[in-house]
Amino acid sequence: MNLEPVAAHDPDEIDDQKYDAGVLAPVVDRDGDHSLLFTKRADHLGEHPGQMSFPGGGAERQDETILDTALREAYEEIGLEREEVDVVGQLDDIRTVTEYAVTPFVARIPDREYDPDEQEVAEIVCLPLSGLLDPENYEYDRRSHPYYGDIVIHYFHVDGYTVWGATGRILVQLLELTTDFEAPERVDRSRY
């Protein structure tokens, strides 16, 4: 995984959604290989229960920037200290069905045990890059969306976990920028 293209990426930003959110796509160096850290959302949450996501959440008044939002939320959700985060760059904003403009930041973080906030996070999971890149673990589905027309949903099935939805779209761009991965169907990530 070459993170240099992320640092050089000029991200597309979205400003037409009702809410703003920031997430971290944390890269962990584990056993000489890269992994990505995900959270499995608690089953009782109203939005996206049980889904895999990157640490992050909605902007609050005290956040000066959307990066501050991502860092605050990562601390609240998994106990990631701000000074442990080495932000590499920013990916394109995406829209969600819940009317959020989500800004993803890619960051290197230490390989250590993190402390999940049990109110929001059921589990913290590091998935190896090799598993995410294995074509046997990837599939996609074309669907008709009531507002955006024909869309592609990406699914990554690794170690018994499935990454899809908004997190899957973020992951596709990260992998396309940093590896040889190319999704079979390219779509405009800001479309849906």
Summary of the structure (lengths in Angstrom):
residues: 192
radius of gyration: 15.4
end to end distance: 27.0
largest distance: 44.3
contacts: 600
relative contact order: 0.22
helix: 22%
strand: 38%
